[in-house]
Amino acid sequence: MSEELSKRIDDLHKRFDDLRSDVGRQFSDLRAELAGRFSAVDKRIDDLRADVVARLSGVDKRIEAVDKRIDDLRNDMTRGFRMMTWMMGIWFSLLTLLTILFKFIR
């Protein structure tokens, strides 16, 4: 009986060792498979990030071009406003002089 119990315990230890090695092998396979999947996901994320950065750099260039156009328009409007101000001043002065001149002539 003691030999039978000893044999069963040895058999039980062997089964646990087999189970442990089987589980370890399955987890190592799973670990390898997950590592492959995660590396593929990481590559996809890197590709998407590179694509987004490329698109945003294109948007940055467009925004810089729009900013330059707005600055040019603002400069043109300022120049036009100054010219209009000078012209109004000159016309006002000229009309004032003509009015004073006609009053003196009468």
C-alpha positions as CSV (number, residue, x, y, z in Angstrom):
1,M,0.0,0.0,0.0
2,S,2.8,2.4,0.8
3,E,4.4,1.5,-2.5
4,E,1.1,2.2,-4.3
5,L,0.7,5.5,-2.5
6,S,4.3,6.4,-3.4
7,K,3.7,5.4,-7.0
8,R,0.5,7.6,-7.1
9,I,2.3,10.5,-5.6
10,D,5.2,10.1,-8.1
11,D,2.6,9.9,-10.9
12,L,0.9,13.0,-9.5
13,H,4.2,14.9,-9.4
14,K,4.9,13.8,-13.0
15,R,1.4,15.0,-14.1
16,F,2.0,18.4,-12.3
17,D,5.4,18.6,-14.0
18,D,3.9,17.8,-17.4
19,L,1.1,20.3,-16.8
20,R,3.5,23.0,-15.7
21,S,5.7,22.5,-18.8
22,D,2.6,22.4,-21.0
23,V,1.2,25.6,-19.5
24,G,4.7,27.2,-19.7
25,R,4.9,26.2,-23.4
26,Q,1.4,27.5,-24.1
27,F,2.2,30.8,-22.3
28,S,5.5,31.2,-24.2
29,D,3.6,30.6,-27.5
30,L,1.0,33.1,-26.4
31,R,3.7,35.5,-25.3
32,A,5.4,35.2,-28.7
33,E,2.0,35.6,-30.5
34,L,1.1,38.7,-28.5
35,A,4.5,40.2,-29.0
36,G,4.0,39.8,-32.8
37,R,0.6,41.4,-32.6
38,F,1.8,44.2,-30.4
39,S,4.7,44.9,-32.7
40,A,2.2,45.0,-35.6
41,V,0.0,47.4,-33.7
42,D,3.0,49.6,-32.8
43,K,4.0,49.7,-36.5
44,R,0.5,50.7,-37.5
45,I,0.5,53.5,-34.8
46,D,3.8,54.7,-36.0
47,D,2.6,54.8,-39.6
48,L,-0.5,56.7,-38.6
49,R,1.5,59.1,-36.5
50,A,3.8,59.7,-39.4
51,D,0.8,60.3,-41.7
52,V,-0.8,62.7,-39.3
53,V,2.5,64.6,-38.9
54,A,2.9,64.8,-42.7
55,R,-0.7,66.1,-43.0
56,L,-0.3,68.6,-40.3
57,S,2.9,69.9,-41.8
58,G,1.0,70.5,-45.0
59,V,-1.7,72.4,-43.0
60,D,1.0,74.4,-41.3
61,K,2.3,75.5,-44.7
62,R,-1.2,76.5,-45.8
63,I,-1.7,78.5,-42.6
64,E,1.6,80.3,-43.1
65,A,0.5,81.1,-46.7
66,V,-2.9,82.4,-45.5
67,D,-1.1,84.5,-42.8
68,K,1.1,86.0,-45.4
69,R,-1.9,86.9,-47.6
70,I,-3.7,88.5,-44.6
71,D,-0.6,90.5,-43.8
72,D,-0.3,91.6,-47.4
73,L,-3.9,92.6,-47.4
74,R,-3.6,94.5,-44.1
75,N,-0.5,96.4,-45.5
76,D,-2.4,97.2,-48.7
77,M,-5.4,98.5,-46.7
78,T,-3.2,100.5,-44.4
79,R,-1.4,102.0,-47.5
80,G,-4.8,102.7,-49.1
81,F,-6.2,104.3,-46.0
82,R,-3.1,106.6,-45.6
83,M,-3.4,107.6,-49.3
84,M,-7.1,108.2,-48.8
85,T,-6.4,110.3,-45.7
86,W,-3.8,112.4,-47.5
87,M,-6.1,112.9,-50.5
88,M,-9.0,113.9,-48.2
89,G,-6.7,116.3,-46.4
90,I,-5.5,117.8,-49.7
91,W,-9.1,118.1,-51.1
92,F,-10.3,119.7,-47.8
93,S,-7.4,122.1,-47.8
94,L,-8.0,123.0,-51.5
95,L,-11.7,123.5,-51.0
96,T,-11.1,125.6,-48.0
97,L,-8.6,127.8,-49.9
98,L,-11.0,128.1,-52.8
99,T,-13.9,129.0,-50.5
100,I,-11.7,131.7,-48.8
101,L,-10.5,132.9,-52.1
102,F,-14.1,133.3,-53.5
103,K,-15.1,135.2,-50.3
104,F,-12.3,137.6,-50.8
105,I,-13.0,138.1,-54.5
106,R,-16.7,139.1,-53.8
